[in-house]
């Protein structure tokens, strides 16, 4: 099993090494993989059949350990092409299921190494919120968890090929890179302190900076609605179609605000869905702790 992430709390390019990075925002929606080994098969059959990258990953892991084929089944509550890390979650869930079937406990770094040649990947193999070099498929820093949060997401429709999006370099000025470093420092401190107001402000600024290169229809409208309901800010699926309004606490505490958001968004093309952030109480049993590749700043 692997959890998705509602876009990114922050995504950009850092001045040190010109490295692209993102900060995950894990949600409770998941991909679940089940693998049944079959040594009589020379390959892996996958259901649904369009999950080709998951099949290739399963076959790669099996070959590495001298095994052959089997049957892989993936069940997910994450919509595809929307910026919720559906592909990354499928792949991580697949790696865990194949490893479990072989009696192996794959660490996060093992999973990174298997995924590195397949596609740019969100850091969903790690528990909690992490800063992650998604092009290099490498952990930068484990940031921790936040108190419960609700995201009311507006999906503008269509699909985004996240592999193509993430492999195309986004030009950023030196000033932008310095600002991204400052935002990452602010966000890391805010997560550790449980400072939700700063988390919302940083996420909103990240969404604003992304909009200068990839304009989002109704961005200003969503920002106004967020202010109307006293939201913390906007959180963007930088490589997807979702833009969300961030609210503190559980959805049951915000029935009126959610109804207002749904009503206001009815004037725009697209759909509205409600998501819950992933907290330490939701952590996958037995999942190893993350280790930082880069020290905190």
Secondary structure as UniProt FT lines:
FT   STRAND          2..14
FT   TURN            15..18
FT   STRAND          19..38
FT   TURN            39..40
FT   STRAND          44..47
FT   TURN            49..50
FT   HELIX           52..64
FT   TURN            65..66
FT   STRAND          69..76
FT   TURN            80..81
FT   HELIX           86..101
FT   TURN            102..103
FT   HELIX           108..115
FT   TURN            116..118
FT   TURN            124..125
FT   STRAND          129..133
FT   TURN            134..137
FT   STRAND          138..144
FT   STRAND          149..155
FT   HELIX           162..167
FT   HELIX           174..193
FT   HELIX           196..211
FT   TURN            212..213
FT   TURN            217..218
FT   HELIX           219..228
FT   TURN            229..230
FT   STRAND          233..236
FT   TURN            238..239
FT   STRAND          242..248
FT   HELIX           251..253
FT   HELIX           255..265
FT   TURN            266..267
FT   STRAND          271..277
FT   HELIX           280..282
FT   TURN            285..286
//
